[in-house]
């Protein structure tokens, strides 16, 4: 299992759509792994400047994670302009047990 840093860059002018779909987006994130697919949310939250968000997700593969993230209500409803997924190794600190 690997940990991935996922960066969402929000689409310009998507504030109203994000507000509308935020409850379903958060529900989607909270349910990661419920299907027995090996995914688990480690942490997530928006950037303070409103430009996007950072999500840390444990997943078996980057491909499986990308496939799942395509179903995020934010993605489905066009609020994400760019997505970056990077495998990350938390070797020290409070999240090191996820490595």
C-alpha positions as CSV (number, residue, x, y, z in Angstrom):
1,X,0.0,0.0,0.0
2,X,1.3,3.4,-0.9
3,X,0.4,6.9,0.2
4,X,-0.4,9.5,-2.5
5,X,-0.4,13.2,-2.3
6,X,-3.3,14.5,-4.5
7,X,-3.5,18.1,-5.4
8,X,-6.7,19.5,-6.8
9,X,-6.5,22.9,-8.5
10,X,-10.0,24.4,-8.6
11,X,-11.5,25.7,-11.8
12,X,-11.8,29.5,-12.0
13,X,-15.3,30.6,-11.1
14,X,-16.3,27.2,-9.5
15,X,-17.0,28.6,-6.0
16,X,-20.8,28.2,-6.3
17,X,-20.5,24.7,-7.7
18,X,-18.0,23.7,-4.9
19,X,-20.4,25.1,-2.3
20,X,-23.3,23.1,-3.8
21,X,-21.4,19.8,-4.1
22,X,-19.2,20.0,-1.0
23,X,-21.4,17.8,1.2
24,X,-21.4,15.0,-1.4
25,X,-17.6,15.5,-2.0
26,X,-16.9,15.1,1.8
27,X,-19.2,12.1,2.0
28,X,-17.3,10.6,-1.0
29,X,-14.0,11.1,0.8
30,X,-15.2,9.8,4.1
31,X,-16.4,6.6,2.4
32,X,-13.1,5.8,0.6
33,X,-12.2,2.2,1.3
34,X,-15.8,1.2,2.3
35,X,-16.0,-0.9,-0.9
36,X,-13.0,-3.0,0.2
37,X,-10.8,-1.5,-2.6
38,X,-7.9,-0.8,-0.3
39,X,-8.3,3.0,-0.4
40,X,-8.2,5.1,2.8
41,X,-8.3,8.8,3.4
42,X,-5.3,9.9,5.5
43,X,-6.1,13.6,5.6
44,X,-7.5,16.3,3.3
45,X,-8.4,20.0,3.3
46,X,-8.5,23.1,1.1
47,X,-5.8,25.6,0.7
48,X,-6.5,28.7,2.7
49,X,-6.3,30.9,-0.5
50,X,-9.2,28.9,-2.1
51,X,-7.1,27.8,-5.1
52,X,-7.4,24.1,-4.5
53,X,-6.9,21.3,-2.0
54,X,-4.4,18.7,-0.8
55,X,-5.5,15.1,-0.1
56,X,-3.4,12.3,1.3
57,X,-4.8,8.9,0.4
58,X,-3.5,5.4,0.9
59,X,-4.2,3.3,-2.2
60,X,-2.9,0.0,-3.7
61,X,-2.0,1.7,-7.0
62,X,-2.0,5.2,-8.6
63,X,-4.2,3.9,-11.4
64,X,-6.8,2.6,-8.9
65,X,-6.7,6.0,-7.1
66,X,-7.1,8.0,-10.3
67,X,-10.1,5.8,-11.3
68,X,-11.7,6.4,-8.0
69,X,-11.1,10.2,-7.9
70,X,-12.8,10.5,-11.3
71,X,-16.0,9.7,-9.4
72,X,-15.5,12.5,-6.8
73,X,-18.5,14.9,-7.1
74,X,-16.1,17.8,-7.5
75,X,-14.6,16.0,-10.5
76,X,-17.9,15.0,-11.9
77,X,-19.3,18.5,-11.7
78,X,-16.3,20.3,-13.2
79,X,-14.9,22.1,-10.3
80,X,-11.4,20.6,-10.7
81,X,-9.2,22.3,-13.4
82,X,-6.1,20.2,-12.7
83,X,-5.2,17.1,-10.8
84,X,-1.8,15.9,-9.7
85,X,-1.2,12.6,-8.0
86,X,2.3,11.9,-6.6
87,X,3.4,8.8,-4.6
88,X,4.6,10.1,-1.2
89,X,6.7,8.5,1.5
90,X,6.0,9.9,5.0
91,X,9.2,8.7,6.7
92,X,9.1,10.9,9.8
93,X,6.4,12.6,11.9
94,X,2.9,11.8,12.8
95,X,2.0,10.2,9.4
96,X,5.1,7.9,9.2
97,X,3.1,4.8,10.1
98,X,1.3,5.1,6.7
99,X,4.5,4.4,4.8
